[in-house]
Amino acid sequence: GNYTTIEQMHIDENTLKPAPKIFKEDCRIDWSRCGEDIVNLVRGLSPYPCAWTPIYKCGEEVGSAKLFTVHFEEDARQGNIGESVTDGRTKLGVRCRDGVVYIDEVQLAGKKRMAIKDLLLGWRDAQDVNFQ
């Protein structure tokens, strides 16, 4: 479109530094944080390097998942942080400090990226897992 460029004034180029390197642990989701912080982390790291979380079943780590898009809903009901919330067909969420973060797009380890509805068609024990 039509726009005019404006030179940024009063910036000392000698004080500018490159952004710090992002390591894998920096991308791990801490479910004890508030929902908006988690949504912003996922949005900021998507599509690369991507926010991730380990998946636990019966106390043992069974894999990991990369989260590409999520949304947050406040929920006053009590539950354990990291507990999965699902209807088994269309929604999968994870409890955080102040509500539930619902996953929209995910990639399980060794699988392709897919919408959560497609994942739940083949993942029957989604209600039995926890995210930590």
Steps between C-alpha positions, in 0.01 A plus 500: 500500500593858544719581794784733571814384669607682813855478623527414867680777674692508827610136493859434594597207279796420725265391781298257287561130566369183335220310673609223738510142376188294577568156647264202519428552871396860426219359282359258760155600625460557874133417566510667843509842330188697411318417177577822313874453561480147355305619195756776440790253533346262247414782261849650528678171431274373222582363245870478590657408742154417643378466858491144633386297796566146625205259522457274802279197553484325838793710620734396217604717209358348181598767248486867421293740296575821313220755522445735207171675583307516826230711662417572863172489691465600862360225718417528870465123548772336700743251354865407500740709294598305189186285505342435161146624431332339201165404357671217309394629158574864426679666793813433701610745764753517780430655839721790595498738797190699406310289248544267206726539197334324206727357231401571138801367304751247629778269387573190706855366496557306178166606347387773266347833598122478527187665633395376843172365364692273262732386777213408732344279232782252554608575859250326728678544835551877484315545830755277675806714428651794686725779381773630731 
